[in-house]
Amino acid sequence: MILKNKVIDSHLHIEAWENEEGDVTTSFEPYKVERELKAVNVCGLPSHNGAGNNIMCLFYKLANPNTYCHCGIVHLEKPIIDTPPAGFDTITQYRELMEIGCDGIKMLEGKPSYHLELGSDINVPSLDRLYAEIEKDGTHLIYHVNDPDEFWDRDRAPKNAFEEGWFYGDLGYASYEEIQRQAEIMMERHPDLKITFAHFFFNAKNPEYLEKLFEKYPNMCIDLTPGTEMYHAFEANHEYYREFFTKYSDRLLLGTDGTFPWATRFHSWCCHTLLRFLSTDERMLAFNDSYLTGLNLPEEAVLNIVGRNFEERVGTEPKPINKEAFKKYIEKYWAYLCSEDKERIEPLMKKYL
């Protein structure tokens, strides 16, 4: 199956200004060339360093116009308050990002660690108003809600959960079930949200639940961004999942979770593995040194998953950057940026803005 210039990696991140291969403006260009991708989508994570992370992603998009970008909301007050400082409410921020040229919104507010930091409810009034606005506009939302259920169980949690601060079995974290229920409430209130839940909505072991949601919410999708536990579940239930992926090929999006400044070889290997998994019946060494058997999906299903579904929800061409709006955004958040971000941004503004 020829997939040259048909694949869009819908889920990438930028978390540094440079690596040994280049700077932020060239972040994923070697990867795009090596894998002959049609486009990539970078996802801003203000949870990491505030507006600076959005700005990193927007400069990459500005320097490479065939790039999509989903940015996030900056929460100056934690826990979230309903009356933030003037001009920093969720709706104003959303409108600013759309005016700059974002192609959608990325949210991490449902990840248990950030969820606790923000107040442990993704349906507080300020966020609920944001969902309503996104729903009304038909804007695409990529939402990380929950984490693998074993991250709450000390006996089943993997080593990296403890290393990364992702063990949630104590210290007041909301339960897996509670966070999932909050997402259900969000969907019930906003049934027309054009939403993609990242990482298979952490329900690869419960696909019947996902099927019920698909039937109820026609605009809901999930992405295949690893989570290694997802692929263990796919392998354990191979024939079922071949039928699932075929039937719901219009609800699945490809993504790698590749993150700059990681070396290109990681994103490239991950993308190659995902494409083999979807399009062949080969047995391959995959995530966490485990073996994975390809689903060998019909060609139409593969083409849906690797690019068409993303374009259907976001558009066949990325939006252009509005330079004046971008400059205003940087100026507005300048006082909240760290010194390194300011040092890196100034020369990029002179060059590109």
Contacts in CASP RR format, 6 or more apart in sequence:
PFRMAT RR
TARGET T0000
AUTHOR 0000-0000-0000
METHOD contacts of the structure
MODEL  1
MILKNKVIDSHLHIEAWENEEGDVTTSFEPYKVERELKAVNVCGLPSHNG
AGNNIMCLFYKLANPNTYCHCGIVHLEKPIIDTPPAGFDTITQYRELMEI
GCDGIKMLEGKPSYHLELGSDINVPSLDRLYAEIEKDGTHLIYHVNDPDE
FWDRDRAPKNAFEEGWFYGDLGYASYEEIQRQAEIMMERHPDLKITFAHF
FFNAKNPEYLEKLFEKYPNMCIDLTPGTEMYHAFEANHEYYREFFTKYSD
RLLLGTDGTFPWATRFHSWCCHTLLRFLSTDERMLAFNDSYLTGLNLPEE
AVLNIVGRNFEERVGTEPKPINKEAFKKYIEKYWAYLCSEDKERIEPLMK
KYL
1 279 0 8 1.000
1 299 0 8 1.000
1 302 0 8 1.000
3 36 0 8 1.000
3 275 0 8 1.000
3 279 0 8 1.000
3 302 0 8 1.000
3 306 0 8 1.000
4 36 0 8 1.000
5 36 0 8 1.000
5 37 0 8 1.000
5 38 0 8 1.000
6 38 0 8 1.000
6 303 0 8 1.000
6 306 0 8 1.000
6 307 0 8 1.000
7 35 0 8 1.000
7 36 0 8 1.000
7 37 0 8 1.000
7 38 0 8 1.000
7 254 0 8 1.000
7 271 0 8 1.000
7 275 0 8 1.000
7 306 0 8 1.000
7 307 0 8 1.000
8 37 0 8 1.000
8 38 0 8 1.000
8 39 0 8 1.000
8 40 0 8 1.000
8 41 0 8 1.000
8 68 0 8 1.000
8 254 0 8 1.000
8 306 0 8 1.000
8 307 0 8 1.000
8 310 0 8 1.000
8 311 0 8 1.000
9 28 0 8 1.000
9 31 0 8 1.000
9 37 0 8 1.000
9 40 0 8 1.000
9 41 0 8 1.000
9 254 0 8 1.000
9 255 0 8 1.000
9 256 0 8 1.000
9 258 0 8 1.000
9 267 0 8 1.000
9 271 0 8 1.000
10 41 0 8 1.000
10 68 0 8 1.000
10 142 0 8 1.000
10 196 0 8 1.000
10 223 0 8 1.000
10 253 0 8 1.000
10 254 0 8 1.000
10 255 0 8 1.000
10 307 0 8 1.000
10 310 0 8 1.000
11 41 0 8 1.000
11 43 0 8 1.000
11 142 0 8 1.000
11 198 0 8 1.000
11 223 0 8 1.000
11 225 0 8 1.000
11 253 0 8 1.000
11 255 0 8 1.000
11 256 0 8 1.000
11 257 0 8 1.000
11 258 0 8 1.000
12 28 0 8 1.000
12 40 0 8 1.000
12 41 0 8 1.000
12 42 0 8 1.000
12 43 0 8 1.000
12 255 0 8 1.000
12 256 0 8 1.000
12 257 0 8 1.000
12 258 0 8 1.000
12 259 0 8 1.000
12 260 0 8 1.000
12 267 0 8 1.000
13 42 0 8 1.000
13 43 0 8 1.000
13 44 0 8 1.000
13 45 0 8 1.000
13 257 0 8 1.000
13 258 0 8 1.000
13 259 0 8 1.000
13 260 0 8 1.000
14 24 0 8 1.000
14 27 0 8 1.000
14 42 0 8 1.000
14 44 0 8 1.000
14 53 0 8 1.000
14 56 0 8 1.000
14 57 0 8 1.000
14 60 0 8 1.000
14 259 0 8 1.000
14 260 0 8 1.000
15 45 0 8 1.000
15 48 0 8 1.000
15 53 0 8 1.000
15 56 0 8 1.000
15 259 0 8 1.000
15 260 0 8 1.000
15 261 0 8 1.000
16 24 0 8 1.000
16 260 0 8 1.000
16 261 0 8 1.000
17 23 0 8 1.000
17 24 0 8 1.000
17 56 0 8 1.000
17 340 0 8 1.000
17 344 0 8 1.000
18 24 0 8 1.000
18 261 0 8 1.000
19 260 0 8 1.000
19 261 0 8 1.000
19 262 0 8 1.000
19 263 0 8 1.000
20 263 0 8 1.000
21 30 0 8 1.000
21 263 0 8 1.000
21 264 0 8 1.000
24 56 0 8 1.000
24 59 0 8 1.000
24 60 0 8 1.000
24 260 0 8 1.000
24 344 0 8 1.000
24 348 0 8 1.000
25 59 0 8 1.000
25 60 0 8 1.000
25 62 0 8 1.000
25 63 0 8 1.000
25 64 0 8 1.000
25 348 0 8 1.000
25 352 0 8 1.000
26 63 0 8 1.000
26 64 0 8 1.000
27 42 0 8 1.000
27 60 0 8 1.000
27 260 0 8 1.000
28 40 0 8 1.000
28 42 0 8 1.000
28 60 0 8 1.000
28 67 0 8 1.000
28 260 0 8 1.000
28 264 0 8 1.000
28 267 0 8 1.000
29 64 0 8 1.000
30 264 0 8 1.000
31 37 0 8 1.000
31 40 0 8 1.000
31 264 0 8 1.000
31 267 0 8 1.000
31 268 0 8 1.000
31 271 0 8 1.000
32 39 0 8 1.000
32 40 0 8 1.000
34 264 0 8 1.000
34 268 0 8 1.000
35 267 0 8 1.000
35 268 0 8 1.000
35 271 0 8 1.000
35 272 0 8 1.000
37 271 0 8 1.000
38 66 0 8 1.000
38 307 0 8 1.000
39 66 0 8 1.000
39 67 0 8 1.000
39 68 0 8 1.000
39 318 0 8 1.000
40 67 0 8 1.000
40 68 0 8 1.000
41 67 0 8 1.000
41 68 0 8 1.000
41 69 0 8 1.000
41 70 0 8 1.000
41 103 0 8 1.000
41 310 0 8 1.000
41 314 0 8 1.000
42 57 0 8 1.000
42 60 0 8 1.000
42 61 0 8 1.000
42 67 0 8 1.000
42 68 0 8 1.000
42 69 0 8 1.000
42 70 0 8 1.000
43 57 0 8 1.000
43 69 0 8 1.000
43 70 0 8 1.000
43 71 0 8 1.000
43 106 0 8 1.000
43 142 0 8 1.000
44 53 0 8 1.000
44 54 0 8 1.000
44 56 0 8 1.000
44 57 0 8 1.000
44 69 0 8 1.000
44 70 0 8 1.000
44 71 0 8 1.000
44 72 0 8 1.000
44 106 0 8 1.000
45 53 0 8 1.000
45 72 0 8 1.000
45 106 0 8 1.000
45 108 0 8 1.000
46 52 0 8 1.000
46 53 0 8 1.000
46 54 0 8 1.000
46 71 0 8 1.000
46 72 0 8 1.000
46 73 0 8 1.000
46 74 0 8 1.000
46 75 0 8 1.000
47 108 0 8 1.000
47 111 0 8 1.000
47 114 0 8 1.000
49 338 0 8 1.000
49 341 0 8 1.000
50 74 0 8 1.000
50 333 0 8 1.000
50 336 0 8 1.000
50 337 0 8 1.000
51 74 0 8 1.000
51 329 0 8 1.000
51 333 0 8 1.000
51 336 0 8 1.000
51 337 0 8 1.000
52 333 0 8 1.000
52 337 0 8 1.000
52 338 0 8 1.000
52 341 0 8 1.000
52 345 0 8 1.000
54 71 0 8 1.000
54 72 0 8 1.000
54 74 0 8 1.000
54 97 0 8 1.000
54 329 0 8 1.000
55 329 0 8 1.000
55 330 0 8 1.000
55 333 0 8 1.000
55 337 0 8 1.000
55 341 0 8 1.000
55 345 0 8 1.000
57 69 0 8 1.000
57 71 0 8 1.000
58 69 0 8 1.000
58 71 0 8 1.000
58 100 0 8 1.000
58 102 0 8 1.000
58 321 0 8 1.000
58 326 0 8 1.000
58 329 0 8 1.000
59 345 0 8 1.000
59 348 0 8 1.000
59 352 0 8 1.000
60 67 0 8 1.000
60 69 0 8 1.000
61 67 0 8 1.000
61 68 0 8 1.000
61 69 0 8 1.000
61 101 0 8 1.000
61 318 0 8 1.000
61 321 0 8 1.000
62 321 0 8 1.000
62 323 0 8 1.000
62 326 0 8 1.000
62 352 0 8 1.000
62 353 0 8 1.000
63 352 0 8 1.000
65 318 0 8 1.000
65 320 0 8 1.000
65 321 0 8 1.000
66 318 0 8 1.000
67 318 0 8 1.000
68 103 0 8 1.000
68 310 0 8 1.000
68 314 0 8 1.000
68 318 0 8 1.000
69 101 0 8 1.000
69 102 0 8 1.000
69 103 0 8 1.000
69 104 0 8 1.000
69 318 0 8 1.000
70 102 0 8 1.000
70 103 0 8 1.000
70 104 0 8 1.000
70 105 0 8 1.000
70 106 0 8 1.000
70 140 0 8 1.000
70 142 0 8 1.000
71 97 0 8 1.000
71 100 0 8 1.000
71 102 0 8 1.000
71 104 0 8 1.000
71 105 0 8 1.000
71 106 0 8 1.000
72 93 0 8 1.000
72 97 0 8 1.000
72 105 0 8 1.000
72 106 0 8 1.000
72 107 0 8 1.000
73 90 0 8 1.000
73 93 0 8 1.000
73 94 0 8 1.000
73 105 0 8 1.000
73 107 0 8 1.000
73 109 0 8 1.000
73 130 0 8 1.000
74 88 0 8 1.000
74 93 0 8 1.000
74 333 0 8 1.000
74 336 0 8 1.000
75 84 0 8 1.000
75 118 0 8 1.000
76 84 0 8 1.000
76 85 0 8 1.000
76 88 0 8 1.000
76 336 0 8 1.000
77 84 0 8 1.000
78 117 0 8 1.000
78 118 0 8 1.000
78 119 0 8 1.000
79 117 0 8 1.000
79 118 0 8 1.000
79 119 0 8 1.000
79 120 0 8 1.000
80 118 0 8 1.000
80 119 0 8 1.000
80 124 0 8 1.000
80 126 0 8 1.000
80 127 0 8 1.000
81 126 0 8 1.000
82 124 0 8 1.000
82 125 0 8 1.000
82 126 0 8 1.000
84 126 0 8 1.000
87 93 0 8 1.000
89 126 0 8 1.000
90 126 0 8 1.000
90 127 0 8 1.000
90 129 0 8 1.000
90 130 0 8 1.000
91 129 0 8 1.000
91 130 0 8 1.000
91 133 0 8 1.000
94 105 0 8 1.000
94 130 0 8 1.000
94 133 0 8 1.000
94 134 0 8 1.000
96 325 0 8 1.000
96 328 0 8 1.000
96 329 0 8 1.000
96 332 0 8 1.000
97 104 0 8 1.000
97 105 0 8 1.000
97 329 0 8 1.000
98 104 0 8 1.000
98 137 0 8 1.000
98 139 0 8 1.000
99 322 0 8 1.000
99 325 0 8 1.000
100 321 0 8 1.000
100 322 0 8 1.000
100 325 0 8 1.000
100 326 0 8 1.000
100 329 0 8 1.000
101 319 0 8 1.000
101 320 0 8 1.000
101 321 0 8 1.000
101 322 0 8 1.000
101 325 0 8 1.000
102 319 0 8 1.000
103 140 0 8 1.000
103 314 0 8 1.000
103 315 0 8 1.000
103 318 0 8 1.000
103 319 0 8 1.000
104 139 0 8 1.000
104 140 0 8 1.000
104 141 0 8 1.000
104 142 0 8 1.000
104 314 0 8 1.000
105 134 0 8 1.000
105 139 0 8 1.000
105 140 0 8 1.000
105 141 0 8 1.000
105 142 0 8 1.000
106 141 0 8 1.000
106 142 0 8 1.000
106 143 0 8 1.000
107 141 0 8 1.000
107 142 0 8 1.000
107 143 0 8 1.000
107 144 0 8 1.000
108 114 0 8 1.000
108 144 0 8 1.000
109 115 0 8 1.000
109 118 0 8 1.000
109 122 0 8 1.000
109 127 0 8 1.000
109 143 0 8 1.000
110 122 0 8 1.000
110 143 0 8 1.000
110 144 0 8 1.000
110 145 0 8 1.000
110 146 0 8 1.000
110 179 0 8 1.000
110 182 0 8 1.000
110 183 0 8 1.000
111 144 0 8 1.000
111 145 0 8 1.000
111 146 0 8 1.000
111 147 0 8 1.000
112 146 0 8 1.000
112 147 0 8 1.000
112 151 0 8 1.000
112 166 0 8 1.000
112 168 0 8 1.000
112 173 0 8 1.000
112 174 0 8 1.000
112 179 0 8 1.000
113 165 0 8 1.000
113 166 0 8 1.000
113 168 0 8 1.000
113 173 0 8 1.000
115 122 0 8 1.000
115 173 0 8 1.000
115 174 0 8 1.000
115 179 0 8 1.000
116 171 0 8 1.000
116 172 0 8 1.000
116 173 0 8 1.000
116 174 0 8 1.000
120 173 0 8 1.000
120 174 0 8 1.000
121 182 0 8 1.000
122 145 0 8 1.000
122 179 0 8 1.000
122 182 0 8 1.000
122 183 0 8 1.000
122 186 0 8 1.000
123 182 0 8 1.000
123 185 0 8 1.000
123 186 0 8 1.000
123 189 0 8 1.000
128 186 0 8 1.000
128 189 0 8 1.000
131 141 0 8 1.000
131 186 0 8 1.000
131 189 0 8 1.000
131 190 0 8 1.000
131 193 0 8 1.000
132 189 0 8 1.000
132 190 0 8 1.000
134 141 0 8 1.000
134 190 0 8 1.000
134 193 0 8 1.000
134 194 0 8 1.000
135 190 0 8 1.000
135 192 0 8 1.000
135 193 0 8 1.000
135 194 0 8 1.000
138 192 0 8 1.000
138 194 0 8 1.000
139 194 0 8 1.000
140 194 0 8 1.000
140 195 0 8 1.000
140 196 0 8 1.000
140 313 0 8 1.000
140 314 0 8 1.000
141 193 0 8 1.000
141 194 0 8 1.000
141 195 0 8 1.000
141 196 0 8 1.000
142 195 0 8 1.000
142 196 0 8 1.000
142 198 0 8 1.000
142 223 0 8 1.000
143 183 0 8 1.000
143 195 0 8 1.000
143 196 0 8 1.000
143 197 0 8 1.000
143 198 0 8 1.000
144 197 0 8 1.000
144 198 0 8 1.000
144 199 0 8 1.000
145 179 0 8 1.000
145 180 0 8 1.000
145 182 0 8 1.000
145 183 0 8 1.000
145 197 0 8 1.000
145 198 0 8 1.000
145 201 0 8 1.000
145 202 0 8 1.000
146 176 0 8 1.000
146 179 0 8 1.000
146 180 0 8 1.000
146 183 0 8 1.000
146 201 0 8 1.000
146 202 0 8 1.000
147 166 0 8 1.000
147 168 0 8 1.000
147 176 0 8 1.000
147 202 0 8 1.000
148 202 0 8 1.000
148 227 0 8 1.000
148 229 0 8 1.000
149 176 0 8 1.000
149 202 0 8 1.000
149 205 0 8 1.000
150 156 0 8 1.000
150 157 0 8 1.000
150 158 0 8 1.000
150 161 0 8 1.000
150 229 0 8 1.000
151 157 0 8 1.000
151 161 0 8 1.000
151 166 0 8 1.000
151 167 0 8 1.000
151 168 0 8 1.000
151 169 0 8 1.000
151 176 0 8 1.000
152 167 0 8 1.000
152 168 0 8 1.000
152 169 0 8 1.000
152 173 0 8 1.000
152 175 0 8 1.000
152 176 0 8 1.000
153 169 0 8 1.000
154 167 0 8 1.000
154 169 0 8 1.000
157 167 0 8 1.000
160 166 0 8 1.000
161 167 0 8 1.000
168 176 0 8 1.000
174 182 0 8 1.000
176 202 0 8 1.000
183 197 0 8 1.000
183 201 0 8 1.000
186 193 0 8 1.000
187 193 0 8 1.000
187 195 0 8 1.000
187 213 0 8 1.000
187 216 0 8 1.000
187 217 0 8 1.000
187 220 0 8 1.000
191 216 0 8 1.000
191 217 0 8 1.000
192 219 0 8 1.000
193 217 0 8 1.000
193 219 0 8 1.000
193 220 0 8 1.000
194 219 0 8 1.000
194 313 0 8 1.000
195 217 0 8 1.000
195 219 0 8 1.000
195 220 0 8 1.000
195 221 0 8 1.000
196 220 0 8 1.000
196 221 0 8 1.000
196 222 0 8 1.000
196 223 0 8 1.000
196 253 0 8 1.000
196 313 0 8 1.000
197 220 0 8 1.000
197 221 0 8 1.000
197 222 0 8 1.000
197 223 0 8 1.000
198 222 0 8 1.000
198 223 0 8 1.000
198 225 0 8 1.000
199 222 0 8 1.000
199 223 0 8 1.000
199 225 0 8 1.000
199 226 0 8 1.000
199 227 0 8 1.000
199 230 0 8 1.000
200 210 0 8 1.000
200 222 0 8 1.000
200 223 0 8 1.000
200 224 0 8 1.000
200 227 0 8 1.000
200 230 0 8 1.000
201 210 0 8 1.000
201 213 0 8 1.000
201 222 0 8 1.000
203 209 0 8 1.000
203 210 0 8 1.000
204 229 0 8 1.000
204 230 0 8 1.000
204 231 0 8 1.000
204 232 0 8 1.000
204 233 0 8 1.000
204 234 0 8 1.000
205 229 0 8 1.000
205 233 0 8 1.000
207 237 0 8 1.000
207 240 0 8 1.000
207 241 0 8 1.000
207 244 0 8 1.000
210 222 0 8 1.000
211 244 0 8 1.000
211 248 0 8 1.000
213 220 0 8 1.000
214 220 0 8 1.000
214 248 0 8 1.000
214 251 0 8 1.000
219 313 0 8 1.000
220 251 0 8 1.000
221 251 0 8 1.000
221 252 0 8 1.000
221 253 0 8 1.000
221 309 0 8 1.000
221 313 0 8 1.000
222 251 0 8 1.000
222 252 0 8 1.000
222 253 0 8 1.000
223 252 0 8 1.000
223 253 0 8 1.000
223 254 0 8 1.000
223 255 0 8 1.000
224 230 0 8 1.000
224 252 0 8 1.000
224 253 0 8 1.000
224 254 0 8 1.000
224 255 0 8 1.000
224 274 0 8 1.000
224 305 0 8 1.000
225 255 0 8 1.000
225 256 0 8 1.000
225 257 0 8 1.000
226 256 0 8 1.000
226 257 0 8 1.000
226 270 0 8 1.000
226 287 0 8 1.000
227 257 0 8 1.000
227 287 0 8 1.000
228 287 0 8 1.000
228 288 0 8 1.000
228 290 0 8 1.000
231 277 0 8 1.000
231 286 0 8 1.000
231 287 0 8 1.000
231 290 0 8 1.000
231 292 0 8 1.000
232 288 0 8 1.000
232 290 0 8 1.000
233 241 0 8 1.000
234 241 0 8 1.000
234 277 0 8 1.000
234 292 0 8 1.000
234 295 0 8 1.000
235 290 0 8 1.000
235 291 0 8 1.000
235 292 0 8 1.000
235 293 0 8 1.000
238 293 0 8 1.000
238 295 0 8 1.000
241 295 0 8 1.000
242 295 0 8 1.000
242 296 0 8 1.000
242 297 0 8 1.000
245 252 0 8 1.000
245 278 0 8 1.000
245 295 0 8 1.000
245 297 0 8 1.000
245 301 0 8 1.000
245 305 0 8 1.000
246 297 0 8 1.000
246 298 0 8 1.000
246 301 0 8 1.000
249 297 0 8 1.000
249 300 0 8 1.000
249 301 0 8 1.000
249 302 0 8 1.000
249 304 0 8 1.000
249 305 0 8 1.000
249 309 0 8 1.000
250 304 0 8 1.000
250 309 0 8 1.000
250 312 0 8 1.000
251 309 0 8 1.000
252 304 0 8 1.000
252 305 0 8 1.000
252 309 0 8 1.000
253 305 0 8 1.000
253 307 0 8 1.000
253 309 0 8 1.000
253 310 0 8 1.000
254 271 0 8 1.000
254 274 0 8 1.000
254 275 0 8 1.000
254 278 0 8 1.000
254 305 0 8 1.000
254 306 0 8 1.000
254 307 0 8 1.000
254 310 0 8 1.000
255 271 0 8 1.000
255 274 0 8 1.000
256 267 0 8 1.000
256 270 0 8 1.000
256 271 0 8 1.000
256 274 0 8 1.000
257 270 0 8 1.000
258 266 0 8 1.000
258 267 0 8 1.000
258 270 0 8 1.000
273 284 0 8 1.000
273 286 0 8 1.000
273 287 0 8 1.000
273 292 0 8 1.000
275 306 0 8 1.000
276 282 0 8 1.000
276 284 0 8 1.000
276 294 0 8 1.000
277 284 0 8 1.000
277 286 0 8 1.000
277 292 0 8 1.000
277 294 0 8 1.000
277 295 0 8 1.000
278 294 0 8 1.000
278 295 0 8 1.000
278 297 0 8 1.000
278 301 0 8 1.000
278 302 0 8 1.000
278 305 0 8 1.000
278 306 0 8 1.000
279 296 0 8 1.000
279 297 0 8 1.000
279 299 0 8 1.000
279 302 0 8 1.000
280 294 0 8 1.000
280 296 0 8 1.000
281 293 0 8 1.000
281 294 0 8 1.000
281 295 0 8 1.000
281 296 0 8 1.000
282 293 0 8 1.000
282 294 0 8 1.000
283 291 0 8 1.000
283 292 0 8 1.000
283 293 0 8 1.000
283 294 0 8 1.000
284 291 0 8 1.000
284 292 0 8 1.000
284 293 0 8 1.000
284 294 0 8 1.000
285 291 0 8 1.000
285 292 0 8 1.000
286 292 0 8 1.000
297 305 0 8 1.000
323 352 0 8 1.000
323 353 0 8 1.000
326 353 0 8 1.000
327 349 0 8 1.000
327 353 0 8 1.000
330 345 0 8 1.000
330 349 0 8 1.000
334 342 0 8 1.000
337 345 0 8 1.000
END
